[in-house]
Amino acid sequence: MGASDSFDQRTPFSSYPTGLDLVAPGLNIYSTFMTYPSYFGASYPGYVPASGTSFAAPFVTGAVGLLAAARGDLVDTDYQHVIRESADDIGAPGVDEQTAHGRLNLERMLARVGPNVGVWHDEVAADWFTTDGQGWLSVGETGPGTLGLHFGSHWSTRLAAYATSPSRTVSSP
């Protein structure tokens, strides 16, 4: 988790690149302060602006909470994928060292988990594939998500994958 400023730039104090997924607001975030004098004699009744990656982290934590409230069927890795792939690309195009996937974007994040979006978690290996046609594939999204890497129109072959899903026996006590 990194911190960004109000100009969508990574803040100078924000570490990178190891483990960086994205950035969120972390500069001049208003927070409460002690109303009694600190060890150094400072006291500010009310709110004061503060900065740090520790101020950016609650934005992402809140994003996970919003996703959980919107879709109870999501699992832990879904949160990470949806948050990363809906981020606004603010650095070099695509995933980069400075800002990774970009800056947190709650509106795009929630749109990606709307009630019309299906979620599938059980993976089954395909038993066989067949060619199911050819044509132009148009990718219109330019964000940092996987499809964004293939922006534009491309001649493509459509494949059909066939698999046999094992049946499951459920027993009750």
Secondary structure, DSSP 4 states (H G I P E B T S, - for coil): -EEE-TTS-B-TT---STT---EEE-SSEEEE--SS--TTS---SSEEEE-SHHHHHHHHHHHHHHHHHH-TT--HHHHHHHHHHTSB--SSSSSBTTTBT-B--HHHHHHTT-TT----------SEEEEEEEEEEEE---SSSTGGGG-EEEEEEEEEEE--PPP------
